[in-house]
Amino acid sequence: MRARVPTFAPSESAFGRAGKATVGKGVRAGAENSPFLLFKKFPRVRIGLFAKADSCSSDEECAFRLGFGKVTKLNQVHGNLIHIAEKMNGIADGDGLTTATPGLALSIRFADCQAFAAYAPEKKVLGLIHAGWRGMAANVITKFFEALEETFEIAPSETYVYAAPSLCRKCAVFSDPYEELPKHLHPFIGRNSAWAKAHATTVDLRAAADAELDALGIPGEKRERHPSCTKCDPSFWSWRRDNSAIARNYLVAGMTFR
């Protein structure tokens, strides 16, 4: 059964809020050390968020720090292609990964885009999503959950979802968002406050993602969002602020054998 591509709109429901999450070197082997509150209950899952201070230079290095000798990564293209790691041969173009294989880490890189980790504890399937605004325009989040349902028969409501730091609504500025973005993202242009309405070129991409997850039926209590903005918080790399070829944070996750 394919997940329905949703029509989504601004909603008051949101991710459960994490506090000031620890990143990078604070993320060690066990789930008890995870900075992601929802994932602490799953001891087989290791997940790490690596930012500036961690000086992590590759997906492989980040995975190794989490205790994984194998890692699957993508040539991220800001689209909606989702891959099953077990079926990949080499590095593919895409923006989503899933795996049911213990001992294999998944890794994605981000600077201002949204990045998500999703875990289905009953079937022990893990996945990551890279969702830039172009990916959001192409419904990459929905495509990811379609892949979970088609490959593993996992409904969106069976998963727990974590969102890494990304641009806040004040920093997600576009030249002409009504022309640059498709209509399903227009409700999120210049919204939610007098400031935003006065700055009509801003887009609340976080709210757009939240609304898409609402439409997919993932309960708010199964979702958690890191509160930081990559541009506002200097501890994270930001393409818009740093404009550097090395401006990349890493979200890495994997499952242990037991």
C-alpha positions in Angstrom: 0.0 0.0 0.0 1.4 3.4 -1.0 1.3 6.3 1.4 -1.0 9.0 0.1 0.7 12.1 -1.1 -0.9 14.5 1.3 -2.4 17.9 0.9 -1.1 19.7 3.9 -1.6 23.0 5.6 -0.3 24.9 8.6 -1.1 23.2 11.8 -0.8 24.0 15.5 0.6 20.5 16.2 4.4 20.3 16.3 7.3 18.2 17.3 7.9 17.4 20.9 10.6 19.9 21.9 14.0 18.7 23.0 15.9 20.8 25.5 19.4 21.9 24.7 20.6 18.7 23.1 24.2 17.7 23.3 25.9 17.2 19.9 29.0 15.6 18.5 31.5 14.4 21.1 28.7 14.1 23.6 27.2 11.3 21.5 28.9 8.0 22.4 28.1 4.4 21.9 25.0 3.7 23.9 21.5 5.0 23.6 21.7 6.3 27.2 24.1 8.9 25.8 21.9 9.9 22.9 21.0 13.6 22.8 17.7 12.7 21.1 15.2 12.1 23.9 12.8 9.9 21.9 15.6 7.5 20.9 16.8 6.9 24.4 14.2 4.1 24.7 15.7 2.2 21.8 19.1 0.7 23.0 19.9 -0.8 19.6 19.9 2.6 17.9 23.0 4.8 17.9 22.5 8.2 16.4 24.9 11.1 16.3 24.8 14.8 15.3 28.2 16.2 14.4 28.7 19.9 14.1 31.6 22.4 13.9 33.4 21.6 17.1 33.6 17.9 16.2 35.8 18.5 13.2 34.4 15.4 11.6 35.7 15.4 8.0 33.8 12.5 6.4 30.8 10.2 6.8 33.2 7.3 7.5 34.8 9.2 10.4 31.5 10.1 12.0 30.3 6.5 11.6 33.5 5.2 13.2 33.0 7.6 16.2 29.6 5.9 16.7 31.2 2.5 16.6 30.3 1.5 13.0 32.9 0.2 10.5 30.5 0.3 7.6 28.5 3.3 6.4 26.1 4.0 3.5 26.0 7.6 2.1 24.5 9.4 -0.9 25.4 11.9 -3.5 22.7 14.3 -2.3 20.8 16.0 -5.1 18.0 17.9 -3.4 15.4 15.7 -4.9 13.1 12.9 -3.7 14.9 9.7 -4.5 14.9 7.2 -1.6 17.2 4.1 -1.5 17.2 0.9 0.4 20.8 0.5 1.6 20.9 -3.2 1.1 20.1 -2.8 -2.6 22.7 -0.1 -3.3 25.8 -0.7 -5.3 28.2 2.2 -4.7 27.1 5.8 -4.0 23.8 6.7 -5.6 22.1 10.0 -6.3 19.3 10.6 -3.7 18.1 12.2 -0.5 16.8 9.3 1.6 18.2 6.0 3.0 16.7 3.1 4.9 18.1 -0.1 6.3 17.1 -3.1 8.3 20.7 -4.3 8.7 22.5 -4.1 12.1 26.0 -2.9 12.0 25.5 -0.6 9.0 25.4 3.1 9.6 23.6 5.6 7.4 24.9 9.2 6.9 23.6 12.4 5.5 25.2 15.8 5.3 23.4 19.1 5.8 24.2 22.8 6.3 20.8 24.6 6.4 18.5 22.0 5.0 16.3 19.8 7.2 17.6 16.4 8.2 15.5 13.7 9.7 16.0 10.3 11.4 13.1 7.8 11.5 13.0 4.5 13.3 10.3 1.8 13.3 11.0 -0.2 16.5 8.6 -3.1 15.8 10.3 -4.1 12.6 13.7 -2.5 13.5 14.1 -0.4 10.4 16.0 2.9 10.4 16.2 5.7 7.9 17.5 9.2 7.2 16.1 12.0 5.1 17.8 15.1 3.6 15.1 17.7 2.9 16.2 21.0 1.4 13.6 23.3 0.0 13.8 21.6 -3.4 13.3 18.3 -1.7 10.3 19.7 0.2 8.9 21.0 -3.1 9.2 17.4 -4.4 7.6 15.8 -1.3 10.7 14.0 -0.3 9.3 13.3 3.2 6.2 11.6 1.8 8.4 9.7 -0.7 10.5 8.4 2.1 7.5 7.0 4.0 6.1 5.5 0.8 9.4 3.6 0.5 9.1 2.3 4.1 5.5 1.1 3.4 6.3 -0.5 0.0 9.5 -2.2 1.1 9.0 -3.0 4.8 5.2 -2.7 5.2 5.7 0.0 7.8 3.0 2.7 8.2 4.2 6.2 9.0 2.4 6.1 12.3 4.7 3.2 13.4 7.8 5.4 13.3 9.5 7.8 15.6 11.0 10.9 13.9 13.8 13.2 14.9 14.5 16.5 13.1 18.1 18.0 13.3 18.8 21.7 13.4 17.9 23.7 10.3 17.0 27.2 9.2 14.4 28.9 11.4 11.6 30.8 9.6 13.5 34.2 10.0 16.6 32.8 8.2 14.8 31.0 5.4 14.8 34.0 3.1 13.9 33.6 -0.7 14.1 36.1 -3.5 10.5 35.5 -4.7 9.1 32.5 -2.9 5.7 32.6 -4.7 7.6 32.0 -7.9 10.4 29.7 -6.6 8.2 27.4 -4.6 5.2 25.2 -5.6 1.7 26.0 -4.4 1.6 23.5 -1.6 4.4 25.5 0.2 2.7 28.9 -0.3 0.8 28.7 3.0 4.1 28.8 4.8 5.4 32.1 3.2 5.6 35.0 5.6 3.4 33.5 8.3 2.9 33.1 12.1 3.9 36.5 13.3 3.8 40.2 12.6 7.6 40.0 11.9 7.1 37.3 9.3 4.2 39.0 7.6 6.4 42.1 7.3 9.1 40.0 5.7 7.1 38.2 3.0 10.1 36.6 1.5 10.6 34.3 4.5 9.3 30.7 4.5 8.6 28.5 7.5 10.1 25.3 6.1 10.0 23.6 9.5 6.3 24.2 9.7 5.8 22.8 6.2 7.6 19.6 7.2 5.6 19.4 10.4 2.4 19.7 8.4 3.5 17.0 6.0 4.2 14.7 8.9 0.8 15.5 10.4 -0.8 14.6 7.1 1.0 11.3 7.1 -0.4 10.5 10.5 2.7 10.5 12.7 1.7 11.6 16.2 3.3 14.6 17.7 4.4 12.6 20.7 6.5 10.4 18.4 8.4 13.4 17.0 11.2 15.5 18.3 12.9 18.6 16.8 16.3 20.1 17.8 15.5 23.7 18.6 18.7 25.3 17.1 18.8 27.2 13.8 21.9 26.4 11.8 22.4 30.0 10.7 21.6 31.6 14.1 23.7 29.1 16.2 27.4 29.4 15.4 28.1 25.9 16.7 26.6 24.5 13.5 27.8 24.9 9.9 25.5 27.1 7.8 25.9 27.5 4.1 24.0 30.8 4.2 26.2 32.2 6.9 29.6 30.5 6.3 29.4 30.1 2.5 32.2 27.5 2.7 32.8 24.3 0.8 33.3 22.6 4.2 30.0 23.8 5.6 28.5 20.5 6.5 27.0 18.9 9.6 26.5 15.2 9.7 23.5 13.1 10.9 24.6 9.5 11.3 22.6 6.6 12.6 22.8 2.8 12.8 21.6 -0.2 14.7 23.7 -2.6 16.8 23.3 -6.3 16.7 21.8 -6.4 20.2 
